[in-house]
Amino acid sequence: MPPKWRTEPRFPDGPAPDPAGSHHERRIRSFQPRRSRVTTGQGEALKRLWGTWGLDIDGHDVIDLKTLFDGLPVILEIGFGMGEATAQMAAADPGTGILATDVHTPGQGNLLALAERNGLTNIRVANGDAIILLREMLPPASLAGMRVYFPDPWPKARHHKRRLIQPEFLTLAATRLAPGAVLHCATDWEPYAEQMLEVLTAHPDFENAQPDGGYAPRPDFRPVTRFEGQGLDKGHVVHDLLFRRTEN
């Protein structure tokens, strides 16, 4: 029997528990679904707003991003936590659409609530596996950018194969990014930063936006999140990487 949370959604009109049935895939998953407590406000936002601003990554249909975002250029954000930084970036750049994807139900509800509270019409929240979204549901060269902030570092050596930023992921991402679009990664886990820099530098579809070929200063548009602040307080060093999709 599958776990109860896979078959009985807590929000019948909200995000599906497992929209693509992706647990049937044999590939290694780069994320862990987190089922934690949803507050009353988050739950109400899911019930009220999911039908307008939410979508399930079911792998069935290709998304028309121009229609979904009223013609705005679109950046894909993979993993947004509780959504505070996403909401700040959307507010600061209303001329860009943000397709924010995550599997964390409280975070989905929180981001929807923030979008409504601040009148942010340039956010859409996607529920499910970003690999399926990229592979099955986005047209080629349709993204103006991609953000991967503080992905799970999978610190144990035997779990490194689960890290998202790998050559295979970059090859897929490159097919969905328009030429010149920027992939922006950030991490406070030094060994993962080194791996990111290595695999991005070696990939033929990306070039480092930094002339010296190293890490980038934190761009002004990326807010310091609460999670990041906690890491900085502990002495962690945050590395940003900005790599441009090549023109080939």
N, C-alpha and C positions, 0 to 999 in steps of 0.2 A: 504493500500500500504506500502511495506517495504521502509525504508529510501533509498534515491538514492544511498548513498555510498555502500549499501549492494549489489546492483544489477549492478552497473556500475563501474568496477575497473578503477582507474586512471592509472594503469600500466597493460595493457592487457597481457603482457608476464611476469608480476611480481607477487607479492603476491596477492592472492584472498581476496576480502573484508571479506568474512565469509566462510572459506573453508569447514567447517564441517556442516554448517547450524546449529551451536550449539545454536542459539537463540531459536530453537524448544525444547531444553532440558528443563526440569522443575527444574533441580538442580540449586542451588544458584551459580552464577558466582563469582569467587574470584578476578576478574580483571575488569577494565573498558577500553574498546577500546578507544584509544586517536587518534583523527584525527586532526593533526596539520600540519603546512606547511612543505612540502618537498622541500629542496633546489635543485638547478639545479644539483649539484654534487651528491646528494643522489639519485635523480631521474635517472640520467644517470647510476649510479651503479646498481640500481634495474633493469633497462632495459637490461643492458649489462651482469650482473652476476647472476641474479636470476635463470636462466635456468641451470647454472652449480653448484652453491653453495646454492641455496635456495630450500625449499620444503614447501608445504602447508600441514597443519595438517587436512586432510579430513576424517580420520578415516577409510579409505577403505582398505589399504594394510599394512602388517607388514613390517617394514624397515629392510633391511639387513645391519646392522651397519658395519660389517666387509668389505663389498663391498663399502659402502658409505665412509668409512674412511681408505681404503687400509690397513685393518688389525690392525689399532691402537686401544688401549683401549679408551673408550669413556666416557666422563663426560657430563651429561646433566645440562645445566644452564638455570634456569627458571627466565626470566625477566632480560634483560641486559641493559636497558636504551638506551643510545647512543652508547654503545659498546666499549668505550675506555678501560675499565678494562678487558673486554673479550679479546680484541686484545693483550693487554699486557701479559695476562696469556698464551695465545696461542703462542706468540713469545718466552716466557721464557721456554715453555715446548712443543717443537715441536713433541715429541714422544707421545703426548696425543691428541686425537680428542675432540673437544668441539662442542656439538650440542646445539646451543644457540637458545632459543625460546622466542618470544615476540609477541605482537600485535601492536607495535608502528611502523608505517611505516617509519617515518624519521630515527628512530634508526636502523631499518633493513637496510636501504640504507646506513647509516653511517658506520655500521659494515662491510658491504660488501666492501665499499670503503677503509676502513682501512685494511681489509684483502688483497685486491689487492695491495694497495700501499706498504705494508710491506711483500708481498710474503708469506702470511700465508695460506698454503694449508690444515691446520688441523682444519678449522672452517667450519661449515655448519649452515645456518640460517633457523630456522623453524618458520612458521607463523601460529599462532592460539592458541588454548586452550591446555595447557600442560596436563590437565587431560585426554583429548581425546588421546593425544600422548602416555601417559603412559598406558592408559587402552586398546587402540585398536591397536597401531602401533609399540610398542616395545616388543621384546621377553622377557620371564622371565630371570632374572639374567644376563641381557645383558649389564648393566651399571657398569662402574668402579667407579662411583661417581656421586654426584648430588650437585648442588650449588643453593641456594636460597638467594640472596643478596638483602637486603632492599626491601622486598615485601611490598605492600600497607598495612599499619597497621590498616586500618579501625578503627579509634580511637573511634568513637561513640559506645556506648554499644550495641545499637540495630543492629549495623553492624558487631559485633565481629564474627558472624556466617559466614561471608564472608572471614575471614582470611584463608590463604592457609594452614598454619601449624596447622592441626587438626588431631585427631586420624584416621579418615577415609582416609585422604590423606596419612598419614604415612603407613597405611596398604597397600595401592596401591603402593606407592613408594618402599616399602620393597620387593614386588614381582619382581620388575625390577632391583633392585640392587644386584650385586653379593655378596656372603658372604665376609665380611671384607671391602666392599666398604663404603666410608664415605659420609654422608649427612652433608653438611656445610651450616649453616644458619648464617646470620648477619643482625642486625637491630639496629637502633638508637632510637627506641621507647621502652622505659623501660617496660611498661606493656606488650607489645607484646613479648619482650625478656623473661619475666617471664612466660608467657603462653607457649612459645616454650620450655623452659627448663622443665616445668611441664609435658607437653604432651609427649615430647621425652623421658624423664626419665621413665615415666609410661608405655611406649610402649614396649611390649615383644620382638619386632624384632630389637631393637636398644639398644646400650650401649654407655655410655658417654666415649669419648676418653680421657677425663680429669680424672686423678686418684682421684681428690677430688670431682668429680661429679658436678662441677660448669661450669662456662663459660670458654672459652679458650682464650688465648692471640691471637691477630690477627696474622695469619700465614704470613710469608714473601711473600708467593705466591699470597696473595690477595692484590692488589693495593688499595691505598686510592683513591677513586673516587672523582670527583669534587663535586658531591652531598654530599658525606660523609664529605668532607672538609668543606662545608658550614655548615653542622650540627655541626661539631666540633667547628667551629668558634662561634656558638651560644651556646656552652656549652653542647651539646648533648653528651651522653656516648654511644659508640658503643659496642655492645656485639656480640661476635662470639660464635657459638655452633658447635662442631664437634662430631657427633655421628656415630658409626660404625654399619653396618648391622651385626647382630649376625649370628652365624654359623648354627643355628637350621634350 
